[in-house]
């Protein structure tokens, strides 16, 4: 099965095109430079500028269950350094909330 697949790939147009383009890239040094160096430079610059940490996030939550475990969870999250402002809201108040101030909403 693998042998038939390999023979089919060699005979296919895709294999011929891959070989032709590989020879062209290896022959032309400038093309090899353009294919390898700019992506590496972009990876280094963009990778260094990415900061995955979240800080100072405002949160609005709606506690439907009103249970002890949900209050404990909210207290634990309020103690985290990621969140600077955690506020409660009722369902009626959700329509009147200034959405631009809350960056995250939990229901």
Residue pairs with C-beta under 8 A, 6 or more apart in sequence:
9 15
24 31
25 31
25 32
25 35
26 32
54 82
55 81
55 82
56 82
56 83
56 84
57 82
57 83
57 84
57 103
57 104
58 83
58 84
58 85
58 86
58 87
58 101
58 102
58 103
58 104
59 77
59 83
59 85
59 86
59 87
59 102
59 103
59 104
59 105
59 106
60 86
60 87
60 88
60 89
60 97
60 102
60 104
60 105
60 106
61 74
61 86
61 87
61 88
61 89
61 105
61 106
61 107
62 88
62 89
62 90
62 91
62 94
62 105
62 106
62 107
63 70
63 71
63 74
63 88
64 107
74 86
77 83
77 86
78 86
87 102
89 97
